């Protein structure tokens, strides 16, 4: 049985004082057959000392046999790893990733949370900023991490391929710049994922064909391993070895396909210090909620003496859906010694504990210090009100559908269900080839207002289309996203490409534009790239449209994305040369 990444840890002390060759320079793996060459290259590589270093990677995307739950499957991987290789850089470093697609189907990659300033063609969502990389073809992603530091991640952005193709993207501060919290003894990426015994691509194809909900995953994973609570997985357990009187920085990443997760560690509290690569005012807690697409950094202080137990780190689902979901628990082990000791389990909230979920999310505040100020827009140029949620579409003639009342499940924003275009939206925007690709008439608000969290309307059909919102450069935007009760109130983690935004307000029920804005937090709101719209509630965000290009915004529950819960913002060029969209790369993939 093949096991990967059981001991994947990142020591900041190691990174700042020694060469980080195995993880930063993943392209060197191809030289492993020649030890003398590899040894020479390792010795020749410089220590990370200053900003502006260029980091080269090679991603060979190919099938690899991986065994989980006593079942071996041939799955897509990057460089044969599951999860994929870590990328570790510093703020202001340039990243060049040469992707070679050895699969029999297309692929793209998204660098989740990277703003892509002046590198819009590298963002990655298929048919939005690029055409897919076809089988046997390659593409070079070239971008610089500007003014960002913290935990981000990368993943495939086509169909459901990201269930296997994902990895951490860790941006360390500039050399000589520390963290605004106690220096950790060691840093450890903790990536939550999902495992399917069947082919996930077959799962989503069947769901789209029948119109019903997809089959659920067979297990959750931590760093690719299911843990001892699943059948045949005792040996496939991530173990974190720790020492007493030390502080560990755990970089949590929710790469799960369709599930928000509660997380806790038995007999240990922790301090939340960062969300989505933005520092926050520290919060002490013993339970947190992390949605798909989100990252959260926590500090865990170990006991003063070696205990007579090992401790379980566990995550379980949070959902209010009326449909089926994977209601299992993923576990890993926090160990102080190599001895076999009794395991202590944490107590996790129930799967529908909205009170705990809301309590955690509403406590988050930006650090807003002199070194990391908050620049939330206070004067708003354009206001938007988007309803987000599920709906239905008609069943094709002479077929039987498994959605509500014989229809097909669908999803939409302002009742517009996104239709994938025939060419990349960014390409059409740059060359002004708009006809037949997209229209700039996405509604600013629902065309037909209704009681969004009350009794659903009789007609729940969505309107398919490829529509965008156009913004002038540097427009200040306030967007309120409202969940609906159509097909049941449900949380929706919305991710905005190309931007961070500020979460200025949130609540339950229908948003009231006359009352709710008076309680907005404009002092230190949480800065994120992915935020969950509360079930049966709303969330208000603000951002400055200072990054020209075409930027996807979508639900990070991949089944909702597949059903059409996404749209795009088109931001025009600014007046200065560095505020204009550059031409596409020479190797830009063809559709």
Secondary structure, 3 states (H helix, E strand, C coil): CCCCCCCCCECHHHHHHCCCHHHHCHHHHHHCCCHHHHHHHHHHCCCCCCCCCEEEEEEEEEEEEEEECCEEEEEEEECCECCCCCEEEECCCEEEEEEEECCCCCECEEEECCCCCCCHHHCCCECCCECCECCCCEEEEEEECCCCCEEEEEEECCCCHHHCCEEEEEEECCCCCCCCCCCCCEEEEEEEEEECCCCHHHHHHHHHHHCCCCCCCCEEEECCECCCCCCCCCCCCCEEECCCCCEEEEEEEECCCCCEEEEEECCECEEEEEECCEEEEEEEECCEEECCCCEEEEEEECCCCCCCEEEEEEEEEECCCCCCCCCCEEEEEEECCCCCCEEECCCCCCCCCHHHHHHHHCCCEECCCCCCCCCCCCCCCEEEEEEEEEEEECCCCCCCCCCHHHCEEEEEECCEEECCCCCCHHHHHHHCCCCCCCECCCCCCCCCCCCCCCCCCCCCECEEECEEEEECCCEEEEEEEEECCCCCCCCEEEEECCCCEEEEEEEECCCCCCCHHHHCCCCCEEEECEEEECCCEEEEEEEEECCCEEEEEEECCHHHHHCCCEEEEEECCCCCHHHCCCCCCCCCCCC
